Amino acid sequence: MSKAVQHPGAPAAAQPGKQPPRILRGLPWLAWRQHRTAFVACLLLAAAGCVHMLWQRHVTLSWLDPARTHGPLKLVEASGQAYAESFRNAATLMSLVPVVAGVFLGAPLISGDRERGTVKLVTTQSVTRGRWLAVKLGTAALIAVACSAALSAAFTAWWEPAHDLFEGGVWTSDNVFLNTGPVPVALALLYLAVGVACGLFVRRTLTAMGITLGFAFAWDLVVSHYLVRFLATPRVLVNPVEEGQPKLPEGAVRHDNWTVDAHGGLHGFGTCFNERTPAECRTNKGIVAERLEYFGYDQMPGMQWTYAALVLAAALALLALVLWWGRRRAL
């Protein structure tokens, strides 16, 4: 029997037993393929952001040491020209990292499949709904953690050498506290969990994205702003009233000021401030000391890890609720 001759320009015939090697197979491959555009975009943007911030760190170190040798005035002048604006822009972009994780990764993760009807096709196969949900959530969470951790590490490395310059050294500000250390990773997971939950319960992708975005603004304005100062006990310095306010230690952040009477009672810092004779007023009220409450720079890591642990617990609880509900309810 004669053999068929293949034309030299024709493509090779497919061989049924051989397939190109794949890193991912099964459900992980399906989850990646469904959302590969968003995943790849996040990874590329995170890589670009890390490169930019590490380069800015190099630039900052190049002027920081010479400026420090010329005294505080020269240092502040140099930081205003070369550091503050670029760092503030980067801090704004860092604050959007958890928002992106929630709005563009979390919200469409399940709602998109529900709108297109893909969820019905997948869950009628041999795969259980619980396993399908777990793989999708795990893949998205892995991308969110990798991107936010890398960006946080680069941003922290840039900020730390000049931590006394940005935001006036007030590291409890949102631009610093929420964008360095473990906090961005925990927030990214929380917003991701909120987005997934919205997609599960609301069903419509755009609606889920809008609710997640609203949650992000509410959390930032209401919760984070007030929660930070309750994460640790402030330290106290007391001076006799004749010596004035105690000096704030280096790197510390002021928490509150009081005046203290002879019986240990606390009065507002402005007590007797507007009187014609403040000294006589303090004498009449028995005020004998000035009290300063502050957070030391060495307290920052503990406060951040406490905050991250609370946020992470909320995120894991919400993801557990999503898995529990998704396994027992029709999607």
GUVEXVEX-205894 format. One line per field, with one value per residue (C-alpha): x, y, z. Coordinates in pm, 1 decimal. Layout:
<recs>
x c(X, ...)
y c(Y, ...)
z c(Z, ...)
</recs>
This chain:
<recs>
x c(0.0, 141.2, 215.2, 64.7, 322.7, 295.6, 363.4, 673.8, 481.5, 188.6, 161.6, 252.6, -36.5, -164.8, -49.8, -319.3, -96.3, 124.7, 34.3, 253.7, 361.7, 153.9, 239.2, -126.9, -379.2, -741.9, -928.4, -626.7, -569.5, -938.9, -936.6, -623.2, -758.0, -1089.8, -928.6, -584.8, -626.8, -685.7, -421.0, -150.8, -235.0, -201.0, 130.6, 275.2, 160.7, 299.1, 634.8, 649.1, 556.1, 826.7, 1093.4, 989.8, 989.4, 1323.1, 1472.4, 1324.9, 1478.8, 1818.5, 1759.8, 1648.6, 1958.3, 2178.8, 2072.0, 1967.9, 2309.9, 2472.9, 2169.1, 2183.5, 2544.1, 2443.0, 2192.1, 1812.7, 1737.4, 1919.6, 1763.2, 1409.0, 1479.2, 1614.9, 1331.5, 1072.6, 1227.8, 1315.3, 1112.0, 777.2, 584.1, 700.8, 647.5, 299.3, 204.2, 334.1, 140.3, -178.3, -116.0, -38.9, -372.7, -540.8, -379.5, -642.6, -917.9, -798.2, -787.9, -1147.5, -1305.7, -1124.2, -1026.6, -1284.8, -1612.8, -1602.6, -1465.6, -1803.4, -2052.5, -1898.8, -1953.4, -2308.2, -2392.7, -2245.8, -2388.0, -2041.4, -2108.1, -2385.3, -2158.6, -1875.2, -2086.1, -2267.0, -1936.2, -1760.7, -1624.5, -1811.0, -1913.1, -1700.3, -1384.5, -1453.2, -1502.7, -1193.5, -968.9, -1099.6, -1067.0, -721.3, -592.7, -722.6, -594.1, -249.3, -230.3, -352.0, -101.0, 192.6, 125.9, 46.4, 338.4, 588.6, 460.3, 450.4, 809.3, 931.5, 735.5, 854.7, 1216.1, 1177.3, 1008.4, 1213.8, 1546.3, 1364.4, 1074.3, 1128.6, 1058.4, 740.9, 415.8, 629.3, 739.7, 380.9, 381.6, 27.3, -106.1, -294.8, -35.0, 229.6, 60.7, -178.2, 76.3, 376.7, 454.4, 188.8, -110.2, -149.9, -151.1, -423.0, -632.5, -596.3, -732.4, -1017.5, -1125.9, -1091.7, -1317.9, -1572.2, -1570.3, -1620.8, -1903.5, -2074.4, -2045.2, -2193.8, -2492.1, -2560.3, -2489.8, -2445.1, -2079.2, -2108.9, -2326.4, -2080.5, -1791.8, -1978.9, -2061.6, -1700.6, -1575.8, -1818.0, -1699.4, -1337.3, -1412.0, -1620.5, -1349.2, -1080.9, -1277.8, -1455.8, -1273.6, -904.3, -884.4, -1003.1, -881.2, -508.0, -484.7, -645.5, -392.1, -143.4, -120.5, 40.0, 346.1, 351.6, 596.7, 532.4, 707.2, 654.6, 437.4, 727.6, 932.3, 656.5, 564.3, 794.9, 1002.5, 874.9, 1127.4, 1284.9, 1057.3, 762.0, 410.8, 208.8, -114.7, -256.7, -165.2, -299.9, -236.9, -238.1, -344.7, -200.7, -460.1, -376.4, -681.0, -646.1, -738.5, -742.4, -420.6, -579.4, -690.2, -606.1, -456.6, -687.3, -679.7, -515.6, -293.2, -244.2, -6.0, -261.4, -533.7, -318.9, -246.2, -615.0, -693.9, -400.9, -232.0, 122.9, 239.5, 224.0, 148.1, 238.0, 103.6, 282.1, 351.0, 717.1, 861.9, 943.5, 569.3, 489.0, 559.8, 346.3, 59.6, 75.9, 80.8, -211.7, -409.7, -318.0, -422.2, -764.6, -818.3, -696.6, -933.2, -1224.8, -1113.3, -1082.4, -1420.4, -1580.3, -1412.7, -1528.0, -1882.2, -1855.6, -1741.3, -2010.7, -2287.6, -2164.7, -2153.1, -2508.7, -2694.2, -2754.7, -2545.5)
y c(0.0, 338.4, 591.4, 938.4, 1201.5, 1526.0, 1849.1, 2025.0, 2348.7, 2181.2, 2184.5, 1869.1, 1636.8, 1638.3, 1341.0, 1234.9, 1111.7, 1419.2, 1759.3, 2058.3, 2057.6, 2274.9, 2403.5, 2415.6, 2141.7, 2079.4, 2338.0, 2564.3, 2587.7, 2664.9, 2937.2, 3090.3, 3077.3, 3235.1, 3531.8, 3539.0, 3893.6, 4037.8, 3813.1, 3897.7, 4269.4, 4266.7, 4082.5, 4313.7, 4629.4, 4502.0, 4424.1, 4769.3, 4934.8, 4743.9, 4839.4, 5206.0, 5220.3, 5041.5, 5287.1, 5577.1, 5429.2, 5438.8, 5801.7, 5890.2, 5736.4, 5928.0, 6266.3, 6162.8, 6102.8, 6422.0, 6626.7, 6489.3, 6601.7, 6963.5, 6984.4, 6970.8, 7276.9, 7141.4, 6800.5, 6938.2, 7150.9, 6853.7, 6626.7, 6879.7, 6896.0, 6534.3, 6318.7, 6440.5, 6472.1, 6147.7, 5957.2, 6100.1, 5993.3, 5642.7, 5630.5, 5718.0, 5436.4, 5195.0, 5275.9, 5156.0, 4808.9, 4655.8, 4832.7, 4673.9, 4333.5, 4369.3, 4542.1, 4382.3, 4041.8, 3961.2, 4102.7, 3937.5, 3606.7, 3438.1, 3693.9, 3676.6, 3300.1, 3339.8, 3600.5, 3396.2, 3068.3, 2911.0, 2808.5, 2574.1, 2404.9, 2356.7, 2235.4, 1974.2, 1796.4, 1564.5, 1863.8, 1968.0, 2328.8, 2342.2, 2236.7, 2473.4, 2765.0, 2674.5, 2664.9, 2995.3, 3167.0, 3020.5, 3131.1, 3486.6, 3507.1, 3388.3, 3660.6, 3925.7, 3821.6, 3802.6, 4146.3, 4327.5, 4169.2, 4263.0, 4620.6, 4660.6, 4536.2, 4779.0, 5072.2, 5000.7, 4976.9, 5317.2, 5483.7, 5348.3, 5532.0, 5867.3, 5784.3, 6104.2, 6324.2, 6205.7, 6324.4, 6509.2, 6175.9, 6091.7, 5721.5, 5673.8, 5861.5, 5649.3, 5714.1, 5537.1, 5298.1, 5140.2, 5113.9, 4954.1, 4624.5, 4350.5, 4586.3, 4610.0, 4229.6, 4191.8, 4469.8, 4316.1, 3985.6, 4160.7, 4359.3, 4046.8, 3857.5, 4140.3, 4147.0, 3770.4, 3780.6, 4062.4, 3863.2, 3558.8, 3732.3, 4014.7, 3817.4, 4118.5, 4199.9, 4578.0, 4595.9, 4379.8, 4601.4, 4913.6, 4774.2, 4663.3, 5008.3, 5166.1, 4931.0, 5029.6, 5399.0, 5335.5, 5119.0, 5375.7, 5672.8, 5520.3, 5214.5, 5253.7, 5618.7, 5549.2, 5193.0, 5264.8, 5460.9, 5180.5, 4915.3, 4991.7, 5170.6, 5513.6, 5591.1, 5885.4, 6164.1, 6416.5, 6749.7, 7007.0, 7285.4, 7532.1, 7331.1, 7318.3, 7031.3, 6724.8, 6680.3, 6416.0, 6128.8, 6082.2, 5900.4, 5911.1, 6029.3, 6253.9, 6096.3, 6348.5, 6630.9, 6700.8, 6914.1, 6744.8, 6882.5, 6793.7, 6517.8, 6346.8, 6480.2, 6544.5, 6874.4, 6968.4, 7094.7, 7433.5, 7487.7, 7847.4, 7912.2, 8206.1, 8359.3, 8698.1, 8545.5, 8176.0, 8115.0, 8242.5, 8032.6, 7717.4, 7794.2, 7833.5, 7501.8, 7327.4, 7237.2, 7124.1, 6921.5, 6878.6, 6528.6, 6400.0, 6073.4, 5930.8, 5619.4, 5524.4, 5435.0, 5088.0, 5029.6, 5057.7, 4692.1, 4555.7, 4790.4, 4696.1, 4322.7, 4357.8, 4551.9, 4300.8, 4007.5, 4162.7, 4237.4, 3892.7, 3724.6, 3917.8, 3821.3, 3451.0, 3450.6, 3607.6, 3362.1, 3072.7, 3209.1, 3224.0, 2860.9, 2746.2, 2930.5, 2834.9, 2464.1, 2454.4, 2694.1, 2681.5, 2941.2)
z c(0.0, -90.4, 183.8, 173.1, 93.9, 292.9, 108.6, 249.3, 320.2, 491.1, 874.8, 1058.8, 1129.8, 1486.5, 1685.2, 1927.8, 2209.7, 2242.4, 2388.2, 2467.8, 2833.2, 3066.7, 3411.3, 3511.7, 3449.0, 3528.9, 3735.4, 3802.0, 3426.5, 3370.6, 3637.8, 3487.2, 3132.8, 3230.3, 3406.4, 3244.5, 3114.4, 3461.5, 3621.4, 3367.3, 3384.1, 3763.9, 3751.2, 3486.4, 3663.3, 3994.7, 3832.3, 3673.3, 4003.2, 4192.1, 3938.8, 3955.5, 4336.5, 4371.2, 4125.2, 4322.5, 4636.6, 4466.1, 4367.6, 4720.6, 4879.6, 4636.5, 4777.7, 5127.6, 5284.2, 5146.4, 5252.7, 5608.0, 5645.1, 5573.3, 5856.8, 5897.6, 5681.9, 5379.1, 5434.8, 5440.3, 5132.2, 4938.0, 5044.5, 4930.5, 4586.9, 4521.4, 4755.0, 4879.9, 4553.8, 4393.9, 4717.2, 4766.1, 4412.6, 4481.7, 4808.6, 4621.0, 4374.5, 4659.0, 4820.7, 4499.1, 4512.6, 4747.0, 4551.1, 4227.0, 4396.8, 4509.3, 4210.9, 3915.7, 4058.0, 4325.0, 4192.7, 3842.8, 3972.0, 4026.9, 3897.6, 3549.3, 3534.1, 3660.4, 3398.4, 3113.0, 3239.3, 3263.9, 3622.3, 3513.2, 3261.0, 3509.0, 3797.9, 3586.5, 3524.3, 3767.3, 3962.4, 4276.5, 4334.3, 4648.0, 4466.3, 4178.0, 4417.1, 4620.0, 4312.6, 4176.2, 4512.7, 4570.2, 4229.4, 4269.2, 4627.8, 4518.3, 4252.2, 4498.4, 4766.9, 4524.3, 4373.6, 4699.2, 4888.6, 4618.6, 4594.4, 4971.9, 5005.2, 4738.9, 4882.8, 5238.0, 5121.2, 4955.8, 5253.0, 5540.7, 5484.7, 5483.4, 5715.9, 5914.9, 5610.7, 5444.7, 5604.9, 5859.7, 6005.0, 6109.0, 6024.3, 6159.3, 5853.7, 5601.0, 5329.2, 5536.6, 5779.2, 5528.0, 5245.3, 5416.5, 5588.0, 5596.9, 5582.7, 5199.3, 5171.4, 5435.1, 5280.8, 4934.1, 5065.5, 5249.5, 4944.3, 4729.3, 4970.0, 4967.9, 4587.4, 4563.9, 4818.8, 4628.9, 4306.6, 4476.7, 4632.4, 4384.1, 4064.5, 3831.9, 3771.5, 3741.6, 4051.5, 4246.3, 4133.9, 4243.1, 4587.5, 4636.6, 4542.4, 4789.1, 5062.4, 4992.3, 5038.9, 5351.2, 5509.0, 5434.9, 5565.6, 5864.7, 5993.9, 5915.6, 6014.1, 6370.5, 6421.7, 6393.9, 6718.3, 6920.9, 6819.9, 7097.2, 7429.6, 7394.4, 7600.1, 7842.0, 7923.6, 8201.6, 8266.2, 8543.1, 8410.3, 8439.4, 8188.0, 7927.1, 7699.9, 7699.5, 7386.5, 7145.3, 7104.1, 6762.6, 6519.1, 6759.7, 6672.5, 6901.0, 7022.4, 7272.6, 7509.8, 7858.1, 8159.8, 8500.4, 8837.7, 9177.6, 9227.4, 8898.0, 8717.3, 8343.7, 8181.8, 7817.4, 7664.2, 7595.9, 7955.0, 8060.9, 7716.4, 7637.5, 7984.4, 8043.7, 8310.6, 8219.2, 8510.8, 8763.8, 8600.3, 8623.9, 8987.6, 9064.3, 8895.6, 9062.5, 8730.7, 8800.8, 8498.0, 8121.6, 7991.8, 7644.9, 7500.7, 7196.9, 6991.5, 6957.1, 6618.6, 6752.0, 6810.7, 6441.6, 6340.5, 6623.6, 6538.7, 6171.4, 6238.7, 6479.6, 6221.1, 5948.2, 6169.9, 6235.7, 5867.8, 5762.9, 6010.2, 5859.9, 5507.5, 5590.2, 5763.7, 5457.0, 5218.9, 5438.9, 5417.8, 5038.9, 5022.1, 5262.4, 5079.8, 4731.7, 4815.8, 4951.5, 4721.9, 4351.9, 4169.8)
</recs>
